Amino acid sequence: MLVLDRDRESRQMTDFEQIRYDVDDGVLTITLHRPDKLNAFTPVMKDELVAAIDRADTDDDVRVVIVTGAGRAFCAGADLSAGGDTFDYKRRGGTAEGAPHDGGGLVSLRIFESRKPFIAAINGPAVGVGVTMTLPMDIRLAADGAKLGFVFTRRGIVTEAASSWFLPRLVGPSRAAEWLYSGRVFTAAEAHAGGLVRSIHPAAELLAAAHDLAREIVDNTAPVSVALTRQLMWRGLTMGSPYDAHVADSRAMHLLGQASDVREGIASFLDKRAPAFPGRVSTDLPDVFGDPQPAWKDDLPG
């Protein structure tokens, strides 16, 4: 079991306006917190989510991130209070090859590059960016009454948050095409049948199920191994051949095979005891890919 101070109080970050940031025993719960607006997505929420992930990536007390919503919704999509100008990005700063970045895309890219595994606990309606932001998360659980929908074509726009890349890889092109083209809202049961969510739970039991899953990771695995495995899995989807994946795997095995975590993992197995892995993501994560900082990060606030 990962050595943690079980007696310390959970840490609550209060310097956010539209999200809540709570760390307890290795698990960070980020709660979208505009319950009176069904947690509708705003530029402020976008900036706070990116800042929260930045903070989590440098905090070794955070092993797993759970994202959920306050009240009866997960996220009802973009805040439409600006009416027909909601998606007019002319005044926004920062560009993606000449066009302003879509806000959901910046959140998705930041989740994609995170060092920590993400679990989405979809407690209620998740439409538009409310569902696309969950696609780069690693595991999605849903409440039995949740409704999901990629409603963009019904608003005269297109799918965003890099979901045209993520969704077909998660559920296959045919299922993705049906949901994206029609823009219809569908049930958690259909999302489960299509492979979008791992499991469905009564609403009152959803967060507990997410935490049980998080504990499987926190209590039994090496933080550095999980972080690097996440990178290998997601980046492997962009590789041109199994050989490219083999090269990356080989580099990772070479570097981790010399580290103290592997000795502890083997010793604890042979001793039939829980492991106490010494490696820390903030200091011991090896650079397997050697990528420069993506240019899109230059456009983030701060």
N, C-alpha and C positions, 0 to 999 in steps of 0.2 A: 504494500500500500504506500502511496506517495506520502512522505512525511509532511504533515501540515499541522499548524497550531489549531487544534480542534476547539480550544477554549476562546480563541479570539472572536470578537464580534464581527458580524458581517459588515463590509465596508459599503457605504452608500455615498455615491457622488451626487452632490446637489447642485453642481454648477452647470446643469443642463435645464433647458426650459421645456422641451417637448419630448424628451425621453427620460427614462430612469435607468440608473446604472448601479447594480447591486452585486457585489462579490461575496460569496459565501462558500467557504470550504472548497476552493478550487473552481467553482462554477460562477461565471458571470451571467446574470440575467439582465438583458437589455429589454426594457418595456417601452414600446411606443406609447406616448402618454398625451393624447389629446382626446380623451374619452367622449367629451361632449361633441366632438367632430368626427367620431368614429375613427380617430387616429389618422385622419387624412394627411397626406404627405405634403410638406412644405419645404422651401429652401432652408429654413432654419432646421427642420428635422434632418434634412440631407447633411448639412454641415455637422450637426451633432452626432449623427451616426458615424460619419467618417472619423470625427475626433475620438469617439468612443472606441472604435476599432484600433485607431492608432495607439490609444492608451492601453488597450488590452494586449496588443502585440508586444509591448515592452514590460508587461507586468507578469512576472513568473508565478504569481499567485493565481493567475487566470489560466486554467487548463482547457476549459470548454466554454463556449458562449451559447446561451439560449436566447432567442429573440421571440418575444410575444407581444400582445397588445393589451392595453388597459380597457376595462369595460367589456362590452359585448362584441367588439370588432377586433380583428387583427389590424387591418388597414384598408380603408375604403377607397384607396387610390389617391390621385392628386387632389389637393384642395382646389375646388372649382369656383371659389368665391370671386375670382377675377373675371368670371364669365368667359366670353369668347376669346379674351386675350390670354387665357391661362397658359396656352402652349406657344405663344408668340415669344420666341427667344431672342429677338433682335437686340434687346438691351443687355443681354447677359455677356459676361466676360469669359474668356477662355474658349478655345475652339478645338474641335476634333476634325482635323483635316479641312479647316475652313468653315465649319458649321459649329455653332455653340454646343457645348456638351449638354446632353440631357442629364438632369439631376439624378434620376434613378440609375443611370449608367455609371456615374461616379461612385455611387454606393455599391453597385454590383462588382465593379472592378476592384474596389477596396476589399470587399469580402473575398473575392477570388484570390487576392494576393495575401490574405491574412495568414499568419502562422498558427492560428488556433482553429480547431474544428467548430462548426456552427450547426446548431439544431434549431429549426423553426418550429415553434409551438403555435400552430395556426388556430387560434381560439374562436374565431368568428369570421365574418366576411373578409375576404382578401381578393381584391380586384385591382386591375390596372397595375400600377407600381407596387401595390400591396401584395401581389402575387409574384411579380417579376423579381422583386428584391430577394425572394426566398430561393430562387433558382441556383445561385452560386453557393447557397448554404448546403451543407453536406447531407443532412437528413431532415425530412419534413414530417411532422406529426400533425394531425388535424382533429379538432373536436367534431363530434358526429353531426352537429348542426352547421358547420362551416360551409360557406359557399365561396367558390373561386371563379375567376373569370378574367380572360385576356380581352378586355372590352374595347380595345383601341379602335378597331374598324368601325365600331358603333358611335365613336366620337369624331370620326373623320381624320384620325391620325394613324400612326403605325406602332407596332410593338417596339418597346424601348428597353433600356437597362441591359443591353446585350442579350436579350432573351431569344432573339432569332438564332443565336449561337448556342445558348444553354438548353433551351427547351427541346429541340430535336434530339440532342444528345441524351437527354433524360428519358424521354418517352417515345422517341422515334419520329421520323418526319411525317408520317401519315396522321398520327394522333395530334402532333403539334399543329399541322396544317388545319385540321378540323377546328381546334380550339381557337387558333389565331385568326383564321379567315371569318369564322362565324361571329366571334366576339361574344358568344353566349356565356351566361353564368351557369355553372354546373355544381353538383353536390360533392361533398367530401368522398362519398362512396364512388363516384365516377373518377375522381382524382386518384383514389386508391387503386381502382381497377386499371387505370391507365399508367400506373407506376410513378405518379407524381408525388404521392405521399406514402410513407412507410406503413403507417397504421392509423386507425381511427379510434378515438377514445371518448367516453362521456366528458362533457366540458369540465366537470368538477375534478376529473382525474387526469386531465391533459398535462398540466405542469408537472405533476408527480411522475408521470410516465417519461417526460422529457428529462427530468432530473435522474431517474433511474438509469436511463441510457447514458447520461453524462457521467454518472458515477462509475459505470463500467470502464470508461476511458480513464477517469481521474485516478481510480484506485489501483489500476492494474498495468498501466502502460508507462513507457518512458516519454516524457514531454518532447524531447528532441526527435525521437523516432516518429511520433505522431505528426509533428510539424513537417518533417521532411517527407513522410508518406503522403501527406495531403498535397504537398507541392508536386511530388512525382505523379500522383493520380491525375490532378487537374491539368498539369502541363502535358502529361502524356496524351491528352485528347488532341493536342495540337501537333504532335510529332508525326513525321511522315511515314514512319515504318516501325515495326517492332525492334529493329536494330537500334534506332535512336533511343527508344526506351531502355534497351539493354545497356547502352552506353551510360545513360543517366543512372540507372540502377547500380551499375558497376562502380561508378564514382561514389555513390552514396554508401554502398556496402564497404568500399575501401576505407572511407573516412570514418564511418561509425564503427567499423570493425576494430579500430584502434582506440576507441574512446572507452571511458570508464563505465558507461551505461551497460555495455554488452557484458562486461565482466560481472557486474551486479545482477544482470538479468539471468545469466547462466548460474551464478552462485546461488541466487535465491531459489531457482528452480530445483537445483540439486539438493539444497538444504530444506526444501519443502516449506518455505516461508514467504511472506509477502515481500516484494522488492522495495528498496528505498533508492530510487535512481538519483544520482547526484547531478546529472546534466541539466542545464538550464537553457531554455530557448533564447533568452536575451543575450547569452554569451557564447553558447556552444553549438549553435546551429551552423553546420558547414555550408559553404557556398558551392553547391553542386552545379549550378547553371551559369553563374558569372554574368547575370544580366545587369545592364545599367538601369538606373531608375527610369521608369516609363515617363515619356514626355507629358502624359496627361496629368501627372502629379504636380507639375508646375502650376497648374491652373486651380489647385485647391486652395481654399482660404488658409491663411496662417503660414 
